Amino acid sequence: NDPASLHFRKYLPEDMVFRNNKLTLSYTERIVPLTDLELPEHHVSWILSRLFEFVSWLHQSGYSHNGINPESICVVPDTHGIICTSYYHMTHLGSAMQSISGRYLNWYPPVVFDNK
């Protein structure tokens, strides 16, 4: 309900439906997963800029994502934006993390494992 949410809705899937034991995400724009992409430095810079903008908004809204990785971010080439596709590890700030992505353990600071 914060005023910034209108701007940041573009970082979210259009629709999410759980069907046939799968979460299906819908988008109105063409998206390209970051997985295995090799991009020039200026493209990496704008993607990182959007990621910082997105996680800053989440933090401002009282949440920590706790699971950003190449599989959870897609690029929207037509708008120079991103869409985050995974929220499984998201936690309220001040709450203990309940889960982390085991595939990217080296992305987390040691304190995460000390307190988990």
DRENGU-164610 format. One record per residue (C-alpha): residue number from 1; residue in three letters; x negated, y negated, z negated. Coordinates in steps of 0.25 Angstrom, whole numbers, plus 5000, padded with zeros to 4 digits. Layout:
REM DRENGU-164610
PT num residu   px   py   pz
PT NUM    ALA    X    Y    Z
...
This chain:
REM DRENGU-164610
PT num residu   px   py   pz
PT   1    ASN 5000 5000 5000
PT   2    ASP 4988 4991 5000
PT   3    PRO 4988 4980 5011
PT   4    ALA 4975 4987 5017
PT   5    SER 4982 5000 5020
PT   6    LEU 4989 4995 5032
PT   7    HIS 4975 4993 5038
PT   8    PHE 4970 5006 5033
PT   9    ARG 4981 5015 5038
PT  10    LYS 4974 5015 5051
PT  11    TYR 4963 5024 5044
PT  12    LEU 4974 5034 5041
PT  13    PRO 4981 5045 5049
PT  14    GLU 4994 5041 5055
PT  15    ASP 5001 5053 5049
PT  16    MET 4997 5065 5041
PT  17    VAL 5005 5078 5040
PT  18    PHE 5002 5091 5033
PT  19    ARG 5007 5102 5042
PT  20    ASN 5003 5117 5045
PT  21    ASN 4993 5116 5033
PT  22    LYS 4986 5104 5040
PT  23    LEU 4986 5089 5038
PT  24    THR 4989 5083 5052
PT  25    LEU 4985 5069 5054
PT  26    SER 4991 5060 5065
PT  27    TYR 4985 5048 5072
PT  28    THR 4990 5038 5082
PT  29    GLU 4976 5035 5087
PT  30    ARG 4965 5043 5093
PT  31    ILE 4955 5048 5082
PT  32    VAL 4941 5054 5083
PT  33    PRO 4936 5062 5071
PT  34    LEU 4922 5057 5066
PT  35    THR 4917 5072 5065
PT  36    ASP 4905 5074 5074
PT  37    LEU 4906 5060 5081
PT  38    GLU 4893 5053 5084
PT  39    LEU 4895 5038 5085
PT  40    PRO 4887 5026 5088
PT  41    GLU 4883 5018 5076
PT  42    HIS 4893 5007 5079
PT  43    HIS 4905 5017 5078
PT  44    VAL 4899 5023 5066
PT  45    SER 4899 5009 5060
PT  46    TRP 4914 5006 5063
PT  47    ILE 4918 5020 5058
PT  48    LEU 4910 5017 5045
PT  49    SER 4917 5003 5044
PT  50    ARG 4931 5009 5045
PT  51    LEU 4927 5020 5034
PT  52    PHE 4922 5010 5024
PT  53    GLU 4935 5002 5027
PT  54    PHE 4943 5014 5025
PT  55    VAL 4937 5019 5012
PT  56    SER 4937 5005 5006
PT  57    TRP 4952 5004 5008
PT  58    LEU 4953 5018 5002
PT  59    HIS 4945 5013 4990
PT  60    GLN 4953 5000 4989
PT  61    SER 4966 5009 4989
PT  62    GLY 4960 5017 4977
PT  63    TYR 4955 5029 4985
PT  64    SER 4942 5036 4988
PT  65    HIS 4942 5045 5001
PT  66    ASN 4931 5055 4997
PT  67    GLY 4931 5062 5010
PT  68    ILE 4927 5054 5022
PT  69    ASN 4919 5062 5032
PT  70    PRO 4919 5063 5047
PT  71    GLU 4931 5073 5047
PT  72    SER 4939 5063 5040
PT  73    ILE 4937 5051 5048
PT  74    CYS 4942 5049 5063
PT  75    VAL 4939 5037 5072
PT  76    VAL 4950 5030 5079
PT  77    PRO 4942 5025 5092
PT  78    ASP 4954 5016 5097
PT  79    THR 4954 5007 5084
PT  80    HIS 4940 5009 5079
PT  81    GLY 4946 5015 5066
PT  82    ILE 4945 5027 5058
PT  83    ILE 4955 5037 5052
PT  84    CYS 4953 5045 5040
PT  85    THR 4959 5059 5041
PT  86    SER 4956 5065 5027
PT  87    TYR 4960 5061 5013
PT  88    TYR 4959 5074 5006
PT  89    HIS 4948 5069 4996
PT  90    MET 4954 5055 4994
PT  91    THR 4954 5051 4979
PT  92    HIS 4959 5039 4971
PT  93    LEU 4948 5031 4966
PT  94    GLY 4944 5034 4952
PT  95    SER 4949 5049 4953
PT  96    ALA 4940 5061 4954
PT  97    MET 4938 5066 4968
PT  98    GLN 4946 5079 4969
PT  99    SER 4939 5084 4982
PT 100    ILE 4928 5081 4992
PT 101    SER 4924 5085 5006
PT 102    GLY 4914 5097 5004
PT 103    ARG 4909 5095 5018
PT 104    TYR 4903 5082 5015
PT 105    LEU 4897 5084 5001
PT 106    ASN 4885 5076 5004
PT 107    TRP 4894 5063 5007
PT 108    TYR 4897 5062 4992
PT 109    PRO 4889 5056 4981
PT 110    PRO 4884 5066 4970
PT 111    VAL 4893 5059 4960
PT 112    VAL 4905 5065 4967
PT 113    PHE 4900 5079 4964
PT 114    ASP 4896 5076 4950
PT 115    ASN 4910 5071 4946
PT 116    LYS 4918 5082 4954
